[in-house]
Amino acid sequence: VLAADGGTLATVALRAAHIFGPGDDIFYVKDTPVCFGPGWLPRLGSERGAKMSMVYVENLAAAHLQAAAELRTGEGHEIRGKAFNVGDFDQNIVCLYHEAGGTALPAVTLPFWVLFVLVQGAIILAILCYDLLGIQIMGGKSGLHEAALTAGLPATMNSDRARIVLGYSPPIPRQVAMECCRRWVRGGGGREARPSATDRTGPAAPIRPLVRVRLS
């Protein structure tokens, strides 16, 4: 994308933090809210050391619209050909989904070394079962795979440049975003109900679009 910038074609790259919001399948495991619904999943890694940068899905969309509008109007000379990290806040990923799912925060913290042993053991067992018996015991959303290790390690990004140069500011506040997720989960996890743009409550003022883009 950045290499294509030049002449009449103006480009900018937005590098997103972990995206969450209604429609996120991490809330569910095989259509059942076993991990984050009942709230039994422990915190992976320490609360202080295992934080991950997060961005609400609609805020990320607004950032793309804002960048496109600046490039289109010719006022984006400061952002042309540049990359920006876009994130709203940092939080442990398990704590995020507990909060967004409307459940209490985890009471148990699983140290990273314990998580590492469990993941490696599960992978070895899965390989043996599949190779010897032809049975697949670990699905993509079982949790005990190598991707789970990232949840126990810090994975944050600095989005100051996006806020200063691009002018990014999350149009949907954190508490409103969390309430949208809770309503989505209570409504069946998007299988039937999806929140509309007006289906938001919270302490913030009515939400307005960050930018308006004319496509004509």
HELIX and SHEET records of a PDB file:
HELIX    1   1 LEU A    2  ALA A    4  5                                   3    
HELIX    2   2 ASP A   25  PHE A   27  5                                   3    
HELIX    3   3 VAL A   57  ARG A   72  1                                  16    
HELIX    4   4 ILE A   93  GLY A  101  1                                   9    
HELIX    5   5 PHE A  112  LEU A  128  1                                  17    
HELIX    6   6 CYS A  129  LEU A  133  3                                   5    
HELIX    7   7 GLU A  146  LEU A  149  1                                   4    
HELIX    8   8 THR A  150  GLY A  152  5                                   3    
HELIX    9   9 ASP A  160  ARG A  161  1                                   2    
HELIX   10  10 ALA A  162  LEU A  166  3                                   5    
HELIX   11  11 ARG A  174  ARG A  186  1                                  13    
SHEET    1   A 2 ALA A  13  ALA A  16  0                                        
SHEET    2   A 2 ALA A  83  VAL A  86  1                                        
SHEET    1   B 3 HIS A  18  PHE A  20  0                                        
SHEET    2   B 3 MET A  52  TYR A  56  1                                        
SHEET    3   B 3 PHE A  89  GLN A  91 -1                                        
SHEET    1   C 2 ARG A  43  LEU A  44  0                                        
SHEET    2   C 2 THR A 109  LEU A 110  1                                        
END                                                                             
